[in-house]
Each structure stands twice: as structure tokens, then as C-alpha cells.
Amino acid sequence: MSLKASISGIRGIVGESLTPEVIVNYVSAYSQMMPEGSILLGRDSRPSGDVISNFVAYLLNCLGRDVIDIGIVPTPTVLFCVKEKKYAGGIVITASHNPIEWNALKLVNSDGKFLSPEQFAKLSELVSQKKFDYAIWNKLGTLNKEYKMSDLHLEKVLGFVDIEKIKAKNFKVVIDTVNGAGGPIGAKLLRTLGCDVIEINTETSGYFAHPPEPTPVNLVQLSEKMKECNADIGFALDPDGDRLVLAGSNGEILSEEYTLALCADHYLSSKGKTDLVINLSSSRLCDDVAAKHGVKVLRVPTGEIHVTESLEQTGAKLGGEGNGGIILPQINKCRDSLVGMALILEYLANNGKKIEDCANEIGSYCFIKKKFQISDIDLNKIEISLKKEFPSGEFNNNDGLRIDFDDSWVLIRKSNTEPIVRVFAEAKCENKALDLIETIKKVAEI
């Protein structure tokens, strides 16, 4: 079965593993956990979203919950509005970067955060018990639709940057949102910042114009449009609008790892000093930026809730994940592509440089990401073997298994969102990174 239930959501192929029964069990358990009050509901644009969203809304009504449906919006908009309007919780119907046949329930608590590991454990326990209380006829909930609430999110992001300074540059920007949820609000943000906006794939049809993960290999159309229009910068979002990838004025698609590093360089240069919280699978580019500004990097397991909770515990003001996710807790408690776009434009307005030149100044690594279809692996057994292969390596098993060396690192971990195993390796040269990947494949037999 393709169902993946974790802190990253209840994710599966619609009708195969993400079935009505699964949705009933998880939504009922979730409602039982949340405090009294209304639940906010939003979704990305994929075709199955309308049916699932309606099903979830009426199920919540049967559980006695009032529902506020805000329609097709980016995931960060739902989390922001839950926090800002003090709802009891929120559900986002989205499978993020997964293919079109997938969908998911991303569950948001009353603090405007994704469920913590402890909350997810409680949810799983309630699902297994299946003791749900449904409302009697005169206690049923109501459904209201409010499709302009995303403006609150937009206003908050705009309030964090110097709008007039950005407007003065009149940047020409290409935006590609892969026909996902981020098109309307993303284009509106850019136009409000005075940009000349060229839109591609911004219709919210849900039929993805290219593979949905915003990686360089999938963004050929954006690259070509950049060169055709002589644009200053390009932005690419994933289907639910929480991840951001940048394109240079020369049409080069920057690695998603640059998004967080460049935002961090700008923040630390202009907003104030703070330690950075990132996950174990993020590039050393962030370490280099932190060293430049004299701050520390705190690494946590993969899953943005781990970043969010560490930001709260440490008081750090900026974090994220190297997959193009920026987390600015002053605005939102999750990855937020709108925050990323606003920060990058302010960065360019301040320094007068091209984004590709900013990336070159930060430096570069060869970062190789591989994924393997495999049902399960024994990381404890693999760790024993790898300690013989790499006696001088520094081992960290807080999230899968990461091994650090003086000038490189490698990580093997099970995905929270797909039935796969991921292997990441980063080094100053490609051969070194490839050698690390090959060693992991040999030892893990994948």
C-alpha cells in the first residue's frame, strides 16, 4: 500500500490507499484531539481535491464542527490564518510535490503549526481505537466559504519588507506555479511589489504542466521563458506553494538549496543576527553563510515541524529546509514561498546584484540527491557496516543516518512522504559525492 502516515501528513494514492475509510478515521481522530472551535479548510488545485475537501467538510460537520472553507490556497496561507484568526485547527488537502494521482491530509493544530511527533502519536492511537462520537441532528456543524482570507497572509508578508525600495527597481519576474495553488496569490504579491510579472502555468487547474517537484530538471520551461523575456529573476513553486526555487537572469535554475542560503544571507545582513535552524538534509551553504555572519547553525531532523519547534525553543528567528523552504516565525510557522519571494526581491533591491552573482559569492558544492524504491531498510545494521567503511566519520542517527567528514557528508533516510529511501551526498567535487552515494548503495544493498 502507498499510504504514508507521518508528521508530514496522511498521504496516499486516491482510491487506492487514500480511501474514504482512511479519511474518516484520521479526520475523526483529529477532530477529537482539537479544542472546541471552527476548523479552517484549504486545498491545492489537484483534481481530486474538490471531492476530498467536500467530504472532509461534511465529515467535520457530522462531528459537530463548524468549517470555514477558504478554497484553493497555498499551504502556508492555511497555517497563517489558523494562527491569526485563532481557529481550533486546520486541514490542508494537498500532496505537495507528489504526482497528480496522490493527495493528502496535512493537519494543523490550534497554534498554526503542523502536528508535533507527540500529537501525531496521539492521533495514531485514536485512529487505532476508532471510538468516535458523531453529533446528533441539532448539534451538527455548519459550512461557510470565505475565499478572500488569503489577503491577510499577503498583507503580513508585505509588511515585513521595504515595498517602496522593491517597487523602485521595477523587476521583471517570471513565475511558474505548475498549475498549483500558488499562482493567484504569488502573482498578486509580485505585482504589489511593483514587478513586471510574466506568468506561466499559474492557472489553478491542478493538471501539472511538468513534474511537480521544483527541481532544475523539471523547470526547463521557466529557464526558456527567462531568456526569452530578458527577465531579472524567476520563481518556481511546488503545487501547494510552500517551496521556492530561483532562476537567474541568464536562465540558470539554481539548486533549491540556494533559496534558504540566500534568504539567510539577506536576513543576517539587513534584519539582524540570529542563529539558523535547518534540517539534517540541508546543504552546507547555510553553514558557510552562518560563518560569514558569525552565527550558529542548529540542525534538526527532517520535517518542518522539527524546525518550527526548535525555532520556538531557541528563540532563533530564521530557519527552513534545503528543499526551498523558508520559515520566518515572525510571519508563519511553516515553509512559506511568499516570504521567500519577498525576501529575495528585497535582497536584490538592497545590493543591486543579479541573483546568480549572489549565489556565486556564497560558493558552491556538488549536492546529489537519489531516491530508491524499497519497502524497508535496517539502519542499525547499515550503521555497523558503515562505521567500518568510514572509521573517521562523525555519525548522527537523529534522522536516518548522516555521516559528516571534513569537506563532505552523506545521509540515508526513509521518506516521510513517499514509499522510498533517500540518499543525499554533498562534497566540493562531484566524484567525491558520487563515491559516497555508491558506498551507501553497496552497504545498504539498494
C-alpha positions, 0 to 999 in steps of 0.5 A, a space after each residue: 500500500 502507498 499510504 504514508 502516515 507521518 508528521 508530514 501528513 496522511 498521504 496516499 494514492 486516491 482510491 487506492 490507499 487514500 480511501 474514504 475509510 482512511 479519511 474518516 478515521 484520521 479526520 475523526 481522530 483529529 477532530 477529537 484531539 482539537 479544542 472546541 472551535 471552527 476548523 479552517 479548510 484549504 486545498 491545492 488545485 489537484 483534481 481530486 481535491 474538490 471531492 476530498 475537501 467536500 467530504 472532509 467538510 461534511 465529515 467535520 460537520 457530522 462531528 459537530 464542527 463548524 468549517 470555514 472553507 477558504 478554497 484553493 490556497 497555498 499551504 502556508 496561507 492555511 497555517 497563517 490564518 489558523 494562527 491569526 484568526 485563532 481557529 481550533 485547527 486546520 486541514 490542508 488537502 494537498 500532496 505537495 510535490 507528489 504526482 497528480 494521482 496522490 493527495 493528502 491530509 496535512 493537519 494543523 493544530 490550534 497554534 498554526 503549526 503542523 502536528 508535533 511527533 507527540 500529537 501525531 502519536 496521539 492521533 495514531 492511537 485514536 485512529 487505532 481505537 476508532 471510538 468516535 462520537 458523531 453529533 446528533 441532528 441539532 448539534 451538527 456543524 455548519 459550512 461557510 466559504 470565505 475565499 478572500 482570507 488569503 489577503 491577510 497572509 499577503 498583507 503580513 508578508 508585505 509588511 515585513 519588507 521595504 515595498 517602496 525600495 522593491 517597487 523602485 527597481 521595477 523587476 521583471 519576474 517570471 513565475 511558474 506555479 505548475 498549475 498549483 495553488 500558488 499562482 493567484 496569490 504569488 502573482 498578486 504579491 509580485 505585482 504589489 511589489 511593483 514587478 513586471 510579472 510574466 506568468 506561466 502555468 499559474 492557472 489553478 487547474 491542478 493538471 501539472 504542466 511538468 513534474 511537480 517537484 521544483 527541481 532544475 530538471 523539471 523547470 526547463 520551461 521557466 529557464 526558456 521563458 527567462 531568456 526569452 523575456 530578458 527577465 531579472 529573476 524567476 520563481 518556481 513553486 511546488 503545487 501547494 506553494 510552500 517551496 521556492 526555487 530561483 532562476 537567474 537572469 541568464 536562465 540558470 535554475 539554481 539548486 533549491 538549496 540556494 533559496 534558504 542560503 540566500 534568504 539567510 544571507 539577506 536576513 543576517 545582513 539587513 534584519 539582524 543576527 540570529 542563529 539558523 535552524 535547518 534540517 539534517 538534509 540541508 546543504 552546507 551553504 547555510 553553514 558557510 553563510 552562518 560563518 560569514 555572519 558569525 552565527 550558529 547553525 542548529 540542525 534538526 531532523 527532517 520535517 518542518 515541524 522539527 524546525 518550527 519547534 526548535 525555532 520556538 525553543 531557541 528563540 532563533 528567528 530564521 530557519 527552513 529546509 534545503 528543499 526551498 523552504 523558508 520559515 520566518 516565525 515572525 510571519 508563519 510557522 511553516 515553509 512559506 514561498 511568499 516570504 521567500 519571494 519577498 525576501 529575495 526581491 528585497 535582497 536584490 533591491 538592497 545590493 543591486 546584484 543579479 541573483 546568480 552573482 549572489 549565489 556565486 559569492 556564497 560558493 558552491 558544492 556538488 549536492 546529489 540527491 537519489 531516491 530508491 524504491 524499497 519497502 524497508 531498510 535496517 539502519 542499525 545494521 547499515 550503521 555497523 557496516 558503515 562505521 567500518 567503511 568510514 572509521 573517521 566519520 562523525 555519525 548522527 542517527 537523529 534522522 536516518 543516518 548522516 555521516 559528516 567528514 571534513 569537506 563532505 557528508 552523506 545521509 540515508 533516510 526513509 521518506 516521510 512522504 513517499 514509499 522510498 529511501 533517500 540518499 543525499 551526498 554533498 562534497 566540493 567535487 562531484 566524484 567525491 559525492 558520487 563515491 559516497 552515494 555508491 558506498 551507501 548503495 553497496 552497504 545498504 544493498 539498494 
